[in-house]
Amino acid sequence: MIQNLDTRLNKLQTQCDYLRRKISAFPEGELSIQKNGSYQRWIIRKEEQSVYCPKSNRSLAEIMALKKILLSSATGSRRRIFSAKFL
């Protein structure tokens, strides 16, 4: 049982390290979508600054959305590692 936990913990740590490396390669900031009725605006937030991302720059919005997904996965991995350490 302990060996299985150690194996699982090592896999989660490896996954967390991989996600951290991937995330560091992305541009700074976070994608935010503002909705007003049927209209949507893409906003890139960097520290305390917000920059409008036009629809013509869809590739940047897709990259930032992928970064948000990877950050969510990394957070989940860190939670599982924390839980596994205290079982």
Backbone as XML, in Angstrom:
<?xml version="1.0"?>
<chain id="A" units="angstrom">
  <residue number="1" name="MET">
    <atom name="N" x="0.827" y="-1.191" z="0.000"/>
    <atom name="CA" x="0.000" y="0.000" z="0.000"/>
    <atom name="C" x="0.876" y="1.262" z="0.000"/>
  </residue>
  <residue number="2" name="ILE">
    <atom name="N" x="1.892" y="1.295" z="0.853"/>
    <atom name="CA" x="2.787" y="2.450" z="0.928"/>
    <atom name="C" x="3.544" y="2.602" z="-0.385"/>
  </residue>
  <residue number="3" name="GLN">
    <atom name="N" x="3.923" y="1.472" z="-0.966"/>
    <atom name="CA" x="4.648" y="1.522" z="-2.235"/>
    <atom name="C" x="3.755" y="2.100" z="-3.337"/>
  </residue>
  <residue number="4" name="ASN">
    <atom name="N" x="2.467" y="1.738" z="-3.334"/>
    <atom name="CA" x="1.531" y="2.294" z="-4.314"/>
    <atom name="C" x="1.386" y="3.796" z="-4.126"/>
  </residue>
  <residue number="5" name="LEU">
    <atom name="N" x="1.331" y="4.245" z="-2.881"/>
    <atom name="CA" x="1.225" y="5.680" z="-2.611"/>
    <atom name="C" x="2.482" y="6.413" z="-3.078"/>
  </residue>
  <residue number="6" name="ASP">
    <atom name="N" x="3.643" y="5.809" z="-2.829"/>
    <atom name="CA" x="4.890" y="6.429" z="-3.279"/>
    <atom name="C" x="4.943" y="6.528" z="-4.804"/>
  </residue>
  <residue number="7" name="THR">
    <atom name="N" x="4.511" y="5.466" z="-5.474"/>
    <atom name="CA" x="4.475" y="5.471" z="-6.938"/>
    <atom name="C" x="3.530" y="6.553" z="-7.442"/>
  </residue>
  <residue number="8" name="ARG">
    <atom name="N" x="2.357" y="6.617" z="-6.851"/>
    <atom name="CA" x="1.365" y="7.626" z="-7.246"/>
    <atom name="C" x="1.892" y="9.031" z="-6.988"/>
  </residue>
  <residue number="9" name="LEU">
    <atom name="N" x="2.527" y="9.214" z="-5.844"/>
    <atom name="CA" x="3.086" y="10.516" z="-5.485"/>
    <atom name="C" x="4.166" y="10.938" z="-6.481"/>
  </residue>
  <residue number="10" name="ASN">
    <atom name="N" x="5.021" y="10.000" z="-6.884"/>
    <atom name="CA" x="6.059" y="10.302" z="-7.873"/>
    <atom name="C" x="5.453" y="10.675" z="-9.226"/>
  </residue>
  <residue number="11" name="LYS">
    <atom name="N" x="4.405" y="9.959" z="-9.639"/>
    <atom name="CA" x="3.741" y="10.281" z="-10.910"/>
    <atom name="C" x="3.123" y="11.677" z="-10.858"/>
  </residue>
  <residue number="12" name="LEU">
    <atom name="N" x="2.471" y="11.994" z="-9.731"/>
    <atom name="CA" x="1.852" y="13.316" z="-9.594"/>
    <atom name="C" x="2.904" y="14.414" z="-9.579"/>
  </residue>
  <residue number="13" name="GLN">
    <atom name="N" x="4.034" y="14.161" z="-8.914"/>
    <atom name="CA" x="5.105" y="15.152" z="-8.873"/>
    <atom name="C" x="5.684" y="15.377" z="-10.268"/>
  </residue>
  <residue number="14" name="THR">
    <atom name="N" x="5.843" y="14.306" z="-11.026"/>
    <atom name="CA" x="6.343" y="14.406" z="-12.394"/>
    <atom name="C" x="5.375" y="15.205" z="-13.265"/>
  </residue>
  <residue number="15" name="GLN">
    <atom name="N" x="4.082" y="14.919" z="-13.114"/>
    <atom name="CA" x="3.061" y="15.638" z="-13.871"/>
    <atom name="C" x="3.064" y="17.114" z="-13.495"/>
  </residue>
  <residue number="16" name="CYS">
    <atom name="N" x="3.198" y="17.396" z="-12.228"/>
    <atom name="CA" x="3.208" y="18.786" z="-11.757"/>
    <atom name="C" x="4.424" y="19.526" z="-12.322"/>
  </residue>
  <residue number="17" name="ASP">
    <atom name="N" x="5.584" y="18.889" z="-12.323"/>
    <atom name="CA" x="6.793" y="19.510" z="-12.883"/>
    <atom name="C" x="6.634" y="19.765" z="-14.380"/>
  </residue>
  <residue number="18" name="TYR">
    <atom name="N" x="6.058" y="18.799" z="-15.090"/>
    <atom name="CA" x="5.827" y="18.950" z="-16.528"/>
    <atom name="C" x="4.900" y="20.137" z="-16.805"/>
  </residue>
  <residue number="19" name="LEU">
    <atom name="N" x="3.806" y="20.233" z="-16.046"/>
    <atom name="CA" x="2.862" y="21.335" z="-16.242"/>
    <atom name="C" x="3.509" y="22.674" z="-15.907"/>
  </residue>
  <residue number="20" name="ARG">
    <atom name="N" x="4.328" y="22.706" z="-14.881"/>
    <atom name="CA" x="5.009" y="23.946" z="-14.505"/>
    <atom name="C" x="5.924" y="24.418" z="-15.625"/>
  </residue>
  <residue number="21" name="ARG">
    <atom name="N" x="6.664" y="23.480" z="-16.260"/>
    <atom name="CA" x="7.539" y="23.844" z="-17.384"/>
    <atom name="C" x="6.730" y="24.355" z="-18.563"/>
  </residue>
  <residue number="22" name="LYS">
    <atom name="N" x="5.616" y="23.671" z="-18.875"/>
    <atom name="CA" x="4.766" y="24.099" z="-20.000"/>
    <atom name="C" x="4.198" y="25.496" z="-19.750"/>
  </residue>
  <residue number="23" name="ILE">
    <atom name="N" x="3.716" y="25.728" z="-18.546"/>
    <atom name="CA" x="3.082" y="27.009" z="-18.213"/>
    <atom name="C" x="4.093" y="28.148" z="-18.284"/>
  </residue>
  <residue number="24" name="SER">
    <atom name="N" x="5.330" y="27.892" z="-17.892"/>
    <atom name="CA" x="6.338" y="28.957" z="-17.904"/>
    <atom name="C" x="6.664" y="29.423" z="-19.322"/>
  </residue>
  <residue number="25" name="ALA">
    <atom name="N" x="6.370" y="28.591" z="-20.334"/>
    <atom name="CA" x="6.643" y="28.957" z="-21.727"/>
    <atom name="C" x="5.557" y="29.863" z="-22.322"/>
  </residue>
  <residue number="26" name="PHE">
    <atom name="N" x="4.427" y="29.980" z="-21.658"/>
    <atom name="CA" x="3.326" y="30.802" z="-22.166"/>
    <atom name="C" x="3.561" y="32.275" z="-21.845"/>
  </residue>
  <residue number="27" name="PRO">
    <atom name="N" x="2.891" y="33.164" z="-22.593"/>
    <atom name="CA" x="2.997" y="34.594" z="-22.293"/>
    <atom name="C" x="2.399" y="34.909" z="-20.922"/>
  </residue>
  <residue number="28" name="GLU">
    <atom name="N" x="2.841" y="36.017" z="-20.352"/>
    <atom name="CA" x="2.320" y="36.434" z="-19.049"/>
    <atom name="C" x="0.871" y="36.871" z="-19.186"/>
  </residue>
  <residue number="29" name="GLY">
    <atom name="N" x="0.154" y="36.798" z="-18.088"/>
    <atom name="CA" x="-1.222" y="37.280" z="-18.049"/>
    <atom name="C" x="-2.228" y="36.152" z="-17.977"/>
  </residue>
  <residue number="30" name="GLU">
    <atom name="N" x="-3.493" y="36.568" z="-17.904"/>
    <atom name="CA" x="-4.599" y="35.621" z="-17.797"/>
    <atom name="C" x="-5.741" y="36.091" z="-18.696"/>
  </residue>
  <residue number="31" name="LEU">
    <atom name="N" x="-6.360" y="35.144" z="-19.377"/>
    <atom name="CA" x="-7.481" y="35.462" z="-20.249"/>
    <atom name="C" x="-8.744" y="35.630" z="-19.424"/>
  </residue>
  <residue number="32" name="SER">
    <atom name="N" x="-9.466" y="36.689" z="-19.720"/>
    <atom name="CA" x="-10.749" y="36.934" z="-19.089"/>
    <atom name="C" x="-11.741" y="37.260" z="-20.202"/>
  </residue>
  <residue number="33" name="ILE">
    <atom name="N" x="-12.949" y="36.748" z="-20.081"/>
    <atom name="CA" x="-13.977" y="37.020" z="-21.086"/>
    <atom name="C" x="-15.078" y="37.846" z="-20.436"/>
  </residue>
  <residue number="34" name="GLN">
    <atom name="N" x="-15.339" y="39.010" z="-21.005"/>
    <atom name="CA" x="-16.412" y="39.869" z="-20.518"/>
    <atom name="C" x="-17.594" y="39.722" z="-21.459"/>
  </residue>
  <residue number="35" name="LYS">
    <atom name="N" x="-18.760" y="39.467" z="-20.890"/>
    <atom name="CA" x="-19.967" y="39.310" z="-21.700"/>
    <atom name="C" x="-20.916" y="40.473" z="-21.441"/>
  </residue>
  <residue number="36" name="ASN">
    <atom name="N" x="-21.513" y="40.943" z="-22.521"/>
    <atom name="CA" x="-22.522" y="41.985" z="-22.445"/>
    <atom name="C" x="-23.606" y="41.599" z="-23.437"/>
  </residue>
  <residue number="37" name="GLY">
    <atom name="N" x="-24.660" y="40.960" z="-22.944"/>
    <atom name="CA" x="-25.697" y="40.464" z="-23.834"/>
    <atom name="C" x="-25.136" y="39.361" z="-24.705"/>
  </residue>
  <residue number="38" name="SER">
    <atom name="N" x="-25.226" y="39.549" z="-26.010"/>
    <atom name="CA" x="-24.709" y="38.533" z="-26.935"/>
    <atom name="C" x="-23.266" y="38.825" z="-27.364"/>
  </residue>
  <residue number="39" name="TYR">
    <atom name="N" x="-22.698" y="39.911" z="-26.873"/>
    <atom name="CA" x="-21.332" y="40.290" z="-27.232"/>
    <atom name="C" x="-20.334" y="39.783" z="-26.197"/>
  </residue>
  <residue number="40" name="GLN">
    <atom name="N" x="-19.138" y="39.460" z="-26.689"/>
    <atom name="CA" x="-18.064" y="39.018" z="-25.812"/>
    <atom name="C" x="-16.803" y="39.805" z="-26.134"/>
  </residue>
  <residue number="41" name="ARG">
    <atom name="N" x="-16.047" y="40.131" z="-25.097"/>
    <atom name="CA" x="-14.751" y="40.793" z="-25.259"/>
    <atom name="C" x="-13.696" y="39.940" z="-24.586"/>
  </residue>
  <residue number="42" name="TRP">
    <atom name="N" x="-12.582" y="39.754" z="-25.256"/>
    <atom name="CA" x="-11.463" y="39.029" z="-24.669"/>
    <atom name="C" x="-10.508" y="40.044" z="-24.048"/>
  </residue>
  <residue number="43" name="ILE">
    <atom name="N" x="-10.181" y="39.828" z="-22.802"/>
    <atom name="CA" x="-9.286" y="40.724" z="-22.082"/>
    <atom name="C" x="-8.112" y="39.905" z="-21.556"/>
  </residue>
  <residue number="44" name="ILE">
    <atom name="N" x="-6.910" y="40.410" z="-21.759"/>
    <atom name="CA" x="-5.709" y="39.802" z="-21.188"/>
    <atom name="C" x="-5.325" y="40.654" z="-19.985"/>
  </residue>
  <residue number="45" name="ARG">
    <atom name="N" x="-5.328" y="40.032" z="-18.815"/>
    <atom name="CA" x="-4.980" y="40.753" z="-17.584"/>
    <atom name="C" x="-3.544" y="40.429" z="-17.194"/>
  </residue>
  <residue number="46" name="LYS">
    <atom name="N" x="-2.770" y="41.485" z="-17.041"/>
    <atom name="CA" x="-1.374" y="41.366" z="-16.607"/>
    <atom name="C" x="-1.214" y="42.244" z="-15.383"/>
  </residue>
  <residue number="47" name="GLU">
    <atom name="N" x="-0.951" y="41.608" z="-14.254"/>
    <atom name="CA" x="-0.824" y="42.291" z="-12.969"/>
    <atom name="C" x="-2.050" y="43.180" z="-12.752"/>
  </residue>
  <residue number="48" name="GLU">
    <atom name="N" x="-1.887" y="44.491" z="-12.780"/>
    <atom name="CA" x="-3.038" y="45.376" z="-12.566"/>
    <atom name="C" x="-3.505" y="46.034" z="-13.860"/>
  </residue>
  <residue number="49" name="GLN">
    <atom name="N" x="-3.019" y="45.557" z="-14.981"/>
    <atom name="CA" x="-3.332" y="46.149" z="-16.272"/>
    <atom name="C" x="-4.201" y="45.188" z="-17.078"/>
  </residue>
  <residue number="50" name="SER">
    <atom name="N" x="-5.212" y="45.719" z="-17.747"/>
    <atom name="CA" x="-6.070" y="44.924" z="-18.621"/>
    <atom name="C" x="-5.921" y="45.431" z="-20.054"/>
  </residue>
  <residue number="51" name="VAL">
    <atom name="N" x="-5.710" y="44.481" z="-20.987"/>
    <atom name="CA" x="-5.508" y="44.836" z="-22.391"/>
    <atom name="C" x="-6.547" y="44.094" z="-23.219"/>
  </residue>
  <residue number="52" name="TYR">
    <atom name="N" x="-7.231" y="44.830" z="-24.089"/>
    <atom name="CA" x="-8.222" y="44.223" z="-24.980"/>
    <atom name="C" x="-7.516" y="43.364" z="-26.017"/>
  </residue>
  <residue number="53" name="CYS">
    <atom name="N" x="-8.039" y="42.183" z="-26.258"/>
    <atom name="CA" x="-7.498" y="41.279" z="-27.274"/>
    <atom name="C" x="-8.531" y="41.187" z="-28.398"/>
  </residue>
  <residue number="54" name="PRO">
    <atom name="N" x="-8.264" y="41.793" z="-29.548"/>
    <atom name="CA" x="-9.253" y="41.790" z="-30.628"/>
    <atom name="C" x="-9.485" y="40.382" z="-31.182"/>
  </residue>
  <residue number="55" name="LYS">
    <atom name="N" x="-10.646" y="40.190" z="-31.781"/>
    <atom name="CA" x="-10.994" y="38.880" z="-32.347"/>
    <atom name="C" x="-10.014" y="38.472" z="-33.448"/>
  </residue>
  <residue number="56" name="SER">
    <atom name="N" x="-9.370" y="39.433" z="-34.076"/>
    <atom name="CA" x="-8.389" y="39.110" z="-35.111"/>
    <atom name="C" x="-7.144" y="38.432" z="-34.516"/>
  </residue>
  <residue number="57" name="ASN">
    <atom name="N" x="-6.972" y="38.537" z="-33.212"/>
    <atom name="CA" x="-5.838" y="37.922" z="-32.524"/>
    <atom name="C" x="-6.301" y="36.656" z="-31.790"/>
  </residue>
  <residue number="58" name="ARG">
    <atom name="N" x="-7.051" y="35.844" z="-32.496"/>
    <atom name="CA" x="-7.626" y="34.632" z="-31.915"/>
    <atom name="C" x="-6.558" y="33.657" z="-31.414"/>
  </residue>
  <residue number="59" name="SER">
    <atom name="N" x="-5.432" y="33.593" z="-32.115"/>
    <atom name="CA" x="-4.376" y="32.644" z="-31.714"/>
    <atom name="C" x="-3.869" y="32.956" z="-30.300"/>
  </residue>
  <residue number="60" name="LEU">
    <atom name="N" x="-3.727" y="34.234" z="-29.965"/>
    <atom name="CA" x="-3.305" y="34.605" z="-28.612"/>
    <atom name="C" x="-4.365" y="34.186" z="-27.591"/>
  </residue>
  <residue number="61" name="ALA">
    <atom name="N" x="-5.625" y="34.409" z="-27.919"/>
    <atom name="CA" x="-6.703" y="34.017" z="-27.008"/>
    <atom name="C" x="-6.711" y="32.504" z="-26.795"/>
  </residue>
  <residue number="62" name="GLU">
    <atom name="N" x="-6.460" y="31.734" z="-27.851"/>
    <atom name="CA" x="-6.415" y="30.278" z="-27.716"/>
    <atom name="C" x="-5.244" y="29.838" z="-26.842"/>
  </residue>
  <residue number="63" name="ILE">
    <atom name="N" x="-4.097" y="30.480" z="-27.020"/>
    <atom name="CA" x="-2.926" y="30.159" z="-26.206"/>
    <atom name="C" x="-3.201" y="30.469" z="-24.735"/>
  </residue>
  <residue number="64" name="MET">
    <atom name="N" x="-3.816" y="31.617" z="-24.484"/>
    <atom name="CA" x="-4.110" y="31.998" z="-23.102"/>
    <atom name="C" x="-5.174" y="31.085" z="-22.481"/>
  </residue>
  <residue number="65" name="ALA">
    <atom name="N" x="-6.118" y="30.621" z="-23.295"/>
    <atom name="CA" x="-7.125" y="29.677" z="-22.796"/>
    <atom name="C" x="-6.466" y="28.343" z="-22.438"/>
  </residue>
  <residue number="66" name="LEU">
    <atom name="N" x="-5.524" y="27.890" z="-23.267"/>
    <atom name="CA" x="-4.796" y="26.654" z="-22.975"/>
    <atom name="C" x="-3.989" y="26.807" z="-21.685"/>
  </residue>
  <residue number="67" name="LYS">
    <atom name="N" x="-3.394" y="27.979" z="-21.496"/>
    <atom name="CA" x="-2.645" y="28.233" z="-20.264"/>
    <atom name="C" x="-3.563" y="28.120" z="-19.055"/>
  </residue>
  <residue number="68" name="LYS">
    <atom name="N" x="-4.769" y="28.655" z="-19.175"/>
    <atom name="CA" x="-5.720" y="28.591" z="-18.069"/>
    <atom name="C" x="-6.091" y="27.144" z="-17.748"/>
  </residue>
  <residue number="69" name="ILE">
    <atom name="N" x="-6.257" y="26.317" z="-18.780"/>
    <atom name="CA" x="-6.575" y="24.900" z="-18.578"/>
    <atom name="C" x="-5.416" y="24.189" z="-17.895"/>
  </residue>
  <residue number="70" name="LEU">
    <atom name="N" x="-4.190" y="24.457" z="-18.345"/>
    <atom name="CA" x="-3.024" y="23.823" z="-17.741"/>
    <atom name="C" x="-2.833" y="24.265" z="-16.292"/>
  </residue>
  <residue number="71" name="LEU">
    <atom name="N" x="-3.098" y="25.533" z="-16.005"/>
    <atom name="CA" x="-3.013" y="26.009" z="-14.621"/>
    <atom name="C" x="-4.012" y="25.281" z="-13.730"/>
  </residue>
  <residue number="72" name="SER">
    <atom name="N" x="-5.193" y="25.039" z="-14.261"/>
    <atom name="CA" x="-6.208" y="24.307" z="-13.510"/>
    <atom name="C" x="-5.751" y="22.870" z="-13.248"/>
  </residue>
  <residue number="73" name="SER">
    <atom name="N" x="-5.153" y="22.240" z="-14.247"/>
    <atom name="CA" x="-4.634" y="20.873" z="-14.077"/>
    <atom name="C" x="-3.508" y="20.843" z="-13.058"/>
  </residue>
  <residue number="74" name="ALA">
    <atom name="N" x="-2.630" y="21.833" z="-13.101"/>
    <atom name="CA" x="-1.514" y="21.887" z="-12.156"/>
    <atom name="C" x="-2.017" y="22.067" z="-10.733"/>
  </residue>
  <residue number="75" name="THR">
    <atom name="N" x="-3.050" y="22.895" z="-10.566"/>
    <atom name="CA" x="-3.623" y="23.094" z="-9.244"/>
    <atom name="C" x="-4.224" y="21.798" z="-8.716"/>
  </residue>
  <residue number="76" name="GLY">
    <atom name="N" x="-4.913" y="21.071" z="-9.574"/>
    <atom name="CA" x="-5.485" y="19.783" z="-9.178"/>
    <atom name="C" x="-4.412" y="18.780" z="-8.803"/>
  </residue>
  <residue number="77" name="SER">
    <atom name="N" x="-3.313" y="18.771" z="-9.547"/>
    <atom name="CA" x="-2.203" y="17.861" z="-9.244"/>
    <atom name="C" x="-1.585" y="18.202" z="-7.893"/>
  </residue>
  <residue number="78" name="ARG">
    <atom name="N" x="-1.400" y="19.495" z="-7.625"/>
    <atom name="CA" x="-0.822" y="19.900" z="-6.342"/>
    <atom name="C" x="-1.739" y="19.502" z="-5.185"/>
  </residue>
  <residue number="79" name="ARG">
    <atom name="N" x="-3.041" y="19.626" z="-5.374"/>
    <atom name="CA" x="-3.981" y="19.221" z="-4.317"/>
    <atom name="C" x="-3.899" y="17.726" z="-4.060"/>
  </residue>
  <residue number="80" name="ARG">
    <atom name="N" x="-3.795" y="16.929" z="-5.142"/>
    <atom name="CA" x="-3.691" y="15.487" z="-4.972"/>
    <atom name="C" x="-2.388" y="15.096" z="-4.292"/>
  </residue>
  <residue number="81" name="ILE">
    <atom name="N" x="-1.306" y="15.815" z="-4.606"/>
    <atom name="CA" x="-0.016" y="15.537" z="-3.948"/>
    <atom name="C" x="-0.135" y="15.844" z="-2.455"/>
  </residue>
  <residue number="82" name="PHE">
    <atom name="N" x="-0.727" y="16.973" z="-2.150"/>
    <atom name="CA" x="-0.893" y="17.365" z="-0.743"/>
    <atom name="C" x="-1.738" y="16.330" z="-0.004"/>
  </residue>
  <residue number="83" name="SER">
    <atom name="N" x="-2.819" y="15.863" z="-0.626"/>
    <atom name="CA" x="-3.675" y="14.862" z="-0.008"/>
    <atom name="C" x="-2.932" y="13.545" z="0.193"/>
  </residue>
  <residue number="84" name="ALA">
    <atom name="N" x="-2.144" y="13.134" z="-0.789"/>
    <atom name="CA" x="-1.431" y="11.862" z="-0.708"/>
    <atom name="C" x="-0.372" y="11.882" z="0.405"/>
  </residue>
  <residue number="85" name="LYS">
    <atom name="N" x="0.219" y="13.041" z="0.641"/>
    <atom name="CA" x="1.252" y="13.138" z="1.682"/>
    <atom name="C" x="0.664" y="12.953" z="3.077"/>
  </residue>
  <residue number="86" name="PHE">
    <atom name="N" x="-0.595" y="13.291" z="3.251"/>
    <atom name="CA" x="-1.182" y="13.240" z="4.585"/>
    <atom name="C" x="-2.180" y="12.102" z="4.768"/>
  </residue>
  <residue number="87" name="LEU">
    <atom name="N" x="-2.103" y="11.083" z="3.909"/>
    <atom name="CA" x="-2.959" y="9.901" z="4.087"/>
    <atom name="C" x="-2.418" y="8.977" z="5.116"/>
  </residue>
</chain>
